[in-house]
Each structure stands twice: as structure tokens, then as C-alpha cells.
């Protein structure tokens, strides 16, 4: 196991660390002098950290790429209340030096418990056709192993080992709760859609070294893969109602909800509409939760930019927990501020901050992951 993880940064502020990471993002940028510097996002199973390498860049520039594993020596410091790493030395790791469990995040929940919960939902179905179909998926050993292991997305939500199962169980719980308020909803159909809507992720994503897309996933996408999987299992049930098959197909291809999010069809019946909104809600709430967790050590209740939601986020619990200033404290602070001159930073301070701390915005373009 590694000696230092990203989550340990708060205990190593202004200290030099030596550790290994997977390169989530690699960018080469020019300094004001025209020389290159490296702007990286380094990751391990506990999170990600921005990293910059300013000196001796040419020595390692071509020695590694994105998704490679590297060992670095560098200084942990803070900028705008966020930890970053200034790299002094870097080299690519050999395969024999890598313990993959150090780099792939994993759910902290009990996988067996989640699987039992999912089985309980299926056991509660009253429709015999849907119950038999979903059980056939769950009793397929190859599918079951992958379903319990796969992430639900590459980056944006539930992006960890066990994330798909975690997401689906959470979604089933929401579906089970909300459909009680709408008598027109077919509960078994809705929950079947929840089980199937992301099952293609087990073939769309690879998660042995780092989270990435397979060639099949890149070319087809998980919805096409899911239709293939559905049709394959339905061959076991020659008497399966054609109307029910058609509704399941629509649940799969419409669950992204909007054309611009990769949905070939808009949701056109109640269960499809509810599946889309609850799936979207669960993915966005997980994106918020994970972002708050990554920045738990930061006092500021405002987070950095969230690429999934396209905005910075306010941690309302942290915001409300801050002590409220008494009126006399506010008045005294205002008077003190009014009596101070604005002043200017020392010469070169702005350039130094820019050099050391240029921010890297994570790329967008995976808005179809929910």
C-alpha cells in the first residue's frame, strides 16, 4: 500500500511527499517565457489533486501519458483553500511496482448487502414475466460478478468499484418510494427499468487499470449494448409479452431524457418519465456528495467548479454550521475595514501566484453518464 493518499493532504501541508498516482489528466502548457510546464490531475482511490511541474519538464515530458502510473516527489501546499502538489521529480512506474487497489476507488458499502437488497426488490414483483426476466439476469454468474463490480460512470457520478450496484439500489429505493404517490405507475415495470437502464455499463467501461471506455463502449454506447443484452435474455422466454418487451426497450433508450444527452427518444409514458428524472436526481446528488467529500478539509462552504453540474456548489450544511457574528462584531469589523487603505500587492506577487497556481478546469463532455 502507498504511504500517502490524496485524502492525507491535510496532514502534510507544506511538506514534501513521495508517492505514486495514476495520471487522470495530462496537459502541457506554456509559461510566460515560452517554456513548457506540466499541468496534471493525479488520482488514487481516495480522490484527485491538481499538480504542476515547473522545472526540468523536458526530462520527463514524453516519458508518460494519461492513464499511466507515476511516482512523484513534491510539495503539498494550498491555493485558494485547495490542496495542490508542486512536483520536483517524476517518473513512470513499471507494471511490477503497481498495486491497482491503491488507485481505483471502491464503495464503502457492503456489496453483499446491496445485492441482497436488489434481490428483495425483484422478489417483491407481482408480474411473473418481469420477475423471471430480471432473475435471469441476476442468476447469470458472469453478469452478476460484473454488475457487483462495475462503476456507474467514468467520472461524473458513482465512479468507483461497486458504483453501478450502489446507484441502482439507490435508484430502486427512490422509485419504490415515489411511485407510491402516483397510482398510475406500474411499480414492477419501473423497477425493471431501474435494473436494466445502466446494465450495459458492465461492457461499456473497463476498470482494471483505471476507468476508461472499451472499444465496444466507445462505438456503441451502453444503451445499444443493453438492448442486445435484453434481447439475448428474452430468447429464454418465448412467451414474454411483446407489449412488455416494447416498454422495456423504451425505458432503456429514453432514460437520458433529452436528445442533447444522447437519448434517441424522449420518455413517452409515465414509468419512462419517472425513471429519467429519478435517475438524473440520483446521479446529481451523488456528484454533489462526492464533491463535498473531496473538499471536506476546506473551510470555505463554496466548492470549486463541478463539471457534472456546470457550477460551483454551496455546502449548505457547512454554511449553516458557521458561527453567526453578533451585531457589535459586524459593526466593529465594518469600521475597521473602512479605515484601512486598499494597498497593492508587492511587485511580482500576481505573476508568482499565476505561475504556481494556474487552475485547471476538468473537461466536460460526459453529460450522458447519468
Secondary structure, 3 states (H helix, E strand, C coil): CCCCCHHHHHHCCCEEEEEEEEEEEEEEEECCCCCEEEEEEEEECCEEEEEEECCCHHHCCCCCCCCCEEEEEEEEEEECCEEEEEEEEEEECCHHHCCHHHCCCECCCCHHHHHHHHHHHHHCCCCHHHHHHHHHHHCCHHHHHHHHHCCCCCCCCCCCECHHHHHHHHHHHHHHHHHHHCCCCCHHHHHHHHHHCCCCHHHHEECCCCCEECHHHHHHCHHHHHHHHHHHHHCCCCCCCHHHHHHHHHHHHHCCCCHHHCCCCCCCCHHHHHHHHHHHHHHHHHHHHHHHHHCCCCCCCEEEEECCCCEEEECHHHHHHCCCCCHHHHHHHHHHHHCCCCCCCCCCHHHHHHHHHCCCCCCCCCCCCC
